[in-house]
Amino acid sequence: MDEIYDGRSVVQQDLEKTIVEWLKQELHADDLESNVSLPLPQHPEVSIRPDFYSESHKIIGEIHAHLGQLKSAQRHKVAADIMKLHLFDPEQKYQKYYVVCSGAEWDLLHGKSYLAAAVKQFGIKPMKYDPDDAERAALEDAMRKQNMFREKK
């Protein structure tokens, strides 16, 4: 069985590292850092750890390495990530990104959901990373073991 850290498998963590490297090229920001502890400007006693961050390029973002439709708890995770980005940058001085790996999640962030409305209102730019076949197979396997796929109704 895959090792689990903080509810996320090594597969998702490794894919996030790959995505950060991809983002460095896409965003022309080779100083992107991962999991930096940042105090909230209006509440400095509270810190967040975004999946990627660049002070010099004013970039902050989250990555959701998931395939397919989201379960309710996964939607809550996305909502928490969106709230985290907004709380760090309510005045929209940063370029905020939310990176997804699935067309279903991409559609959710562009549709008529409260998540799509929050993304628009808070100035968050969704990006889509297309995993290669090996990445997709590893992610599907990890998600299956974690029971992360949403059952079709």
N, C-alpha and C positions, 0 to 999 in steps of 0.2 A: 504494500500500500504506500502511496506517496506520503511524504512527510507534510505535515500541516503546521503553518506558523500563522498565528492571528487569524485563523479561519481561511487562509489563502494557501493554495498549494505552491510548491516549488515551481511547478509548470507556469502558473500565472505570474509568479515573481520573475522568473526568467524571461517570459514574454514581455513583461513590463520593461525590463532592462533593454530588450531589443527595440521596443517601441520608443524608448527615450533616445536611443542612438538614431533611429529613423527621424525623430522629431528634431534632433540637432541639425540634420540636413534640411528638413522641410521648413523649419523656422529660421534657418541661418543663425543658430545660437549654439555654438559649441561649448558654452559654459553652463548649459543646463545641468542642474544638480538634482539628485533624487532624495526624497525623504528628509529634507531640511526642516528643522524645527523653526517655525516662524510665529512670533507673538501676534495676536490680533491687534491692529492699530487702536481700536476703540476699547479693547479689553486686554491689555498687555499681560495680565496674569494668566490668560488662556493662550495656548499655542496649538498650531495645526501642523501637520506634516503632509504637504502636497506631494503628489507623485513626481512632479517636476517643477523646477523653479529657476529663474534667472533674474537676478537683481539688475544686471546691466542692460538687459533687453526688456525688462518689465514684463516678464512672462510667468504665469503660474497655471498649473493644470493638474487634472486628475485623469487616470486611465482606468477603464473598466474592461478587463480581459475576460470577456464572456461571449458565448455564442447563443443565438436564438432568442426566443421570447423570455421576458423576465418574470420570475415569481414575485409575489408581493414583497417579500423581504428584500429582494434584489432591487426593486423599485425604491424602497426606503433607503438603501445604500446609495443609489444614484442621487436621490433627493438630499441626503446628508452631504455628499460630495459637492453638489451644487451650492448648498447653503454655506459650506466651508469656504468655497471660492468667493462667494459674495461677501461673507463676513470679513474676509481678509481685504477685499477691495471694493467696498460699497460705492466709492467715488469713481470707479472705473478708470483708474490710472494705469492698470495693467491689462495686457492681453490675456484673457482667461480662456482656457481650452478644456474640452472634455473629449477624450479620445475613446472611441468604441471599436469593437472588432466585428460587429454583426449588423447586417442590414436591418434586422428587426429593431435593434436598439437605436440605430440611426433614424429609422422611421418614427420611433417613439419621440425622439428629441426634436423632430421636425413636424410632428403632427399636432393634434388638438388636445394634448394632455396638459395637466398642470406642470409637468416637468418641462415640456416644450415651451410653455408660457414663461416659466422661470428662467430658462436658458436665454430666451429672447430678452426678457426684461432686465436681466442682470448682465447682459453683454457677453455671454459665454459663447465661444465658437466651437461647435462640435466638429470633430475630425474623425475620419474613419481609416483605420489601419486594416489592411487585408492580409491576414496571416497566410503564409505559404502552406502547401499541403501538409508538410511535416508538423508545422506549428498548429495547424487546425486539428490534425489527428491527435496530437498530444493534449491539446486543450479539451477536445471532446472527451478523451479518455479520462482526464482529470475531473471534468465536470460530471461525468457519469458516476465516478467513484464518490464524488461529493454530493450526488443527487441534486445537481444544480440545473438540470434541464427541466423546463416546464412541461408538464404533461399536456398533450393536446386534448381539447374537449370536443 
